[in-house]
Amino acid sequence: MAWSGREAWFFTRAKDSYDINEQTPSRQQILERSFGYGLRATGYGLRATGHGPRATGHGRAVLGCRDCVAASANMPLNLQKYWSDILRPVLAGERAPTIPQAVVLRGQDVLLVKRDSPALWELPGGGVLPGETLEDAVRREVHEETGVRVEIVELLGWYERTGFRAHRSPIFVCRPLDDLLTPAADDVVEVRYFPLSALPRAMFPWYRSILGADVTATTSRPLQRRQRLGAYVTLQCVWLDITARLGLIR
């Protein structure tokens, strides 16, 4: 089957969103990753295959332009955060910050947080305060964002993310010391555990290789990974953010 012009455009940028250790993705993988597991952009609104608010006789659901506008009016999109967190650091050439994060495992479940903007799931974590060690910072951030106190098991690896929203992230494997989920951070809107085998669709895409392969890898640690957050993965995150706010994916 031939590629459409829009699909070909996304394909040429697909490598930006994949870990350097991954193979070149197939056509179906690109469609799934860029359009949220079957969600596609059209020139006349949003069309979801197999799911959505208005079903048709052919197993499809259609969300027209008017529906999109009405739904969008009720979703609080913080454009200021897109500017301050993604665009401004790139344009200003700011030095990439160090952001320690945690893979908090409870059996085969992992603890994730959803931000307010973009409204996507990710690992808990944040910046380092003056005089604070990376270990102290990740314990504090996890507690602030989720209410859970954790014990560090090991350093999984160092992840250097370049491009948009560039940062260096030491990721620690942790175990929870309690199960009280009471987020106190202003930018966290939801906290919950997900099975490693059933991660949410509305998640920043670069965490899939970490939670899907690196956590279970038997290679020596800490790992060293480089992930490119280019134009393709940025557009992918914007698309996931919009579809999540419209309630099309979770």
N, C-alpha and C positions, 0 to 999 in steps of 0.2 A: 504494500500500500504506500502510495506516495505521501510525502510530508506536505502539509499545508505551509503557507508562507509564515504564519505565526509560530507553528511548531518548529520549523527549520530555524527560525530566529532564536528560539529558546535553546535548541540543540547546540548551536554554535557557542553558547555561553554555559553549557551544562557543567563543564569541567571545573568551573569556579566554585561550585558548591560541594564538591566531593573531596574527601580526604585523599591525599596524594598516594595512599596505599591501596585505594580502591581501583577496580578496573573501570574502563569506560562504560557508562551505563547503557542499557538497551533503550529502544524507543519507548517501550511500555513503562520502564522505570522513570524515564524523564517526564512522561505525561503524568504519571502518578505523583511524582515529587513536586512538579511545578504546578499542578492543578489540584492538589489536595485529594489524591486517591479518587480520581474520576471527575473532579470539578473542572469545568472548562470556561475560558473567557470567550465570549462572542461579541460581535459588534453591537448587539442590541440588549445587553444585560448579562445575567449570570444563568448558565444552564447546568444543572446537576444531573448526572446520569444515575438513576436508581434511587435517589433520595431527594427529599425536599418538601416544601409546603403544598405544592399543587401537582397532583399526579395526572398523567395522561394515559391513554389506552395502550401505549406501547412500552410501559415499564419505566417511563422517564418522568422527571418532575421539572417544571419550568418556573423560574422566578423572573418575571419581566422587569422592565425598567422602572415602572411605577412602584412595584413591590420593593425593588432595591432602594429607591429613594426614600420610601416610607420607613423601611427598616434602618437605613443609614442615619436617618434623623434622630433615632433613639440610641445610637451607639456613641459613647464618649470617646472620640479619637483625639489623642493628645499629640497634635502635630509638633508642638514645642519639643517633645521628647525625641521625635524623629530627627529634628534639627540638632539638638544638643548632644544626643548620644551617638548619632550615626553620621550626619553630613558635616557638621562643624569640625570635629576632630580630623576628618580627612582633608577638608579644605585648608585648615590651619596648620596641617602637618604636625599635629601634637604627638608627643611621645606616647606609645602604647602603654597603658597602665597595667599593673599586675592585679588580677582579680582571682583570688583563691576561691575554689568551689568544692562542693562535697557531693559524693555519691553515697547517700545514706540508705543502707540496705537493711530491710527487715525481711529475712528469708529471701524469697525471690521477688520481693517488691522494692521499688525505689521511690524515694520521696522527691516530689517535684513541686515547684511553685509557679503560679501564673502571675505575670506582671500586668500592670494596668495598660501600658502602651510600650511596645506592641503587646497585644493580649495573647501571648503565647507561653507555653510551658517550658521550663528550663530547670537546671540544677540550682539549688540555693547557693548563695555566695555573694561576695561584694568586695569593696575596697579595704585596704589595710590602713589602720590609723597610725599616726606617728608613734614610734617605739614599740609597735606591736609585731609579734612574729606571725608568720604565715599560718601556723597552727592555731594560735590564739584568735587570729582574724576569722578563720573559717568556722571555728566553734562559736564565736560571737555572732557572726552573720547568720548561721543556721538557726541559732536560738532566736534572734530578732525576727527573722523572716518566717519561721515555722512554729516557734514555741518549743521546739524539741532540743533537749541537750544531747550532745553526741560525744562519743569517744572515737578518736582517730585510730584506725587500724593500720593504714599504710598510705604512702604517696603513690597513687596510681600512675601519674605521669605529668609532664609539662606539655601544655598545648599552646602553640603559638598561632594565633589567628590574625591574619593579615587582611588588608582591604578595608571595607566599611566595618565600623565598630571594632577596630583592631584592638587586641589586648593579649596579654600572656596570662595563662591560667594554670596554676598548679592545682590538680584535682586530687582530693584525698578521699579514700574509701573510709566510711565511718559506720558505726553502729549506734542506733538510738538508745539512750538511757531511759527514755520515757515515751509515751505515746500521746501526750497532750498536744494537739495541734491548735495553737493559739497565735497566729501571726500578728506581729506588732508593727511591721514595716509599712510605711505609707504607700509604697508602690506595689505591694503584694495583695492581690484580690482573692486568691484561692490557694489552698495547700492540700495535697492529698497524695496517697501512695498509689502507684500504678504497677501492675505486673511487668516484669522485664519483657515478657512475651507479648504484651498488649499495650504498648506505649501510645499516648494520645497522638492523633494526627496533627493537632494544632501545637506542635512543638518546634522550637528552633531546630532546623535540619541537621546542624553539625553535631548534635548530641546523639544521633542514632548510631553512628559508628562507635561512639564511646560506650554506650549502654548495650549495644548489640554485639560488639566484638571485644573491645578492650577490657571490659570488666571481667569477662570470662576467659581471656587469653592466658595461656600458661607460660608466656615469655617472661623474662626477668623484668623487674620493675625498679625504678620508675621508667615509664615509656617516654619517648620523645616523638611528638606529633606536630605537624604543621598543617593548618587548615586555611584554605583561601576563601575569604568572604567577599567575593566579587560582585559584579552587577547582577549576575543571574541569581545568586543566593539572596541578595537584597530584595529583588523583585519577588522572589519566592516567599520571603518572609512577609512582605506587604500583602501578597495575595492570601497567605494563610491567616494573617491578622484580619483582613476584611471578611473572609468566609467564616472565621470563628465568631466574629462580632454579629454576623447575620444568622448565626446558629446553624450553619450548614455542616460544620465539622466541630469536633471537640478534642 
